Structure formats: structure tokens, C-alpha cells
Amino acid sequence: MKKCILTLTLATTLLLSPLAAMAGTHGTDGKVSGKSIGAGALSLLIWPGIGQIVNDQTTDKVVTHALLGLTGIFRFWSCYDAVVDRNGGVWHNRI
């Protein structure tokens, strides 16, 4: 019984993973500029979300980054997001 459940779980994971990866729910990268480099540094060193404010992102994106900044590891994603000045990718199963 355990093997059956494990096999079913593994098969489901393998079949659904490519669909989720190709769903197009991620944002689009912008241009790396001096402003975006500074925004990334602010997000990494001070607090996630500050870089998104500097890049003039939407309020929900700024709030999402600021709240998830409590996790610590999210600082690196917020830094990357600010450096490439990524647009979109907010809420609705997206970050």
C-alpha cells in the first residue's frame, strides 16, 4: 500500500510540475541600471521592499516583499527582483 501511494504521489508531482512551471505566472525582467543596482542593495542590506519602492513598483508588490522580508532568506530574492527591475509577479500565486 505504501508503495502504491508513494508511486502515485511521485507520478502526480512529476506530471504537474512542468505545467506549473510553464503557467506564465512570473513577472518580466526589465533593464539593469544604476538605479536598479542601488535598489537591489537597499533591499538586501536594509529591508526587502525598499528596492521595489525605488523602482516604482505597485503597492501590493512592495507590501509583499516587506512582509516576506521577515523570513530572512527572502532578502536575496528581493535583491534580485530589484536589480533586474522585474515588473509584475504579484499576488494570485505569484511573487
N, C-alpha and C positions, 0 to 999 in steps of 0.2 A: 504494500500500500504506500509506504514511504517513497519507494522508487517511482511509483506512478505519479504521485503528487509533485515530486521533485522534477520529473521529466516534463510534466505539464507546465509547471512554473517556468522552467528554463525555456521551453519552446515558446511560451507566451511572451516572455521577456525578449527573446531574440527576434520574434516576428514583429513586435510593436515598437521596438527601439528605432529602427530605421524610419518608421512612419512619423514618430515624434521628432526625430532629428530633421526631417525634411518638411516640417509643418510651416516653416517660414515665420516663426514667431519671434525671431531675433531682430534687433534693430539693424540699421545700416550705418556703416562706418563713414565718418566724414574725413576731413583733411587734418593731418597732424601739423600744428602750427606752434609758434612760440606761446600763444595764449593757451592752447590745449596742453602743452607740456607743463606750464605753470599750474593749470587746473588739476592735472594729474598729481603733481607734487603736493598741492593743497589737500587733495582727497587722501593721499597716502599718509602724509605727515600730520595733518591737523585733524580732519574728520571727513569721512565719506559723505558726499552730498555737496560739499563746498565747491568741488570742481565742477559739478553739474550746474550750480548756480552761476559760476564764472562763464560756463559755456552756454548760458541762457536756455537751459532745458526746461521742460514742463514741471509744474509744481509737484505732480504725483511722483515723477521720477526723482526729484530732489528729496522728497519725504521718504520714498522707498529706500534710497541709498543711505539717508541719515539714520533711519531706524535699523536697517540691516547692518549698519556700522557698529552696532553693539556686539556683533559676533566676532569682531577682530579680523578674521580671515577675509572678510568682505572688503577690507581696505584695498587689497590688491586688485580685486575686480573693479572697484570704483575708480581706482587709479587708471587702469587700462581703459575703462569706459570713457574717462575724461580725456585721456591722451589722444585717443582716436576720434574724440568728439562724436561719439555714437548717438545717432538720433533714433528715437522710438525704443521699443522693448520695455514697455511699462505695463504693469498690472496684467490682467487677463492671461495668466500663466506665462508672463514674460517679465524679465528684469533687464 
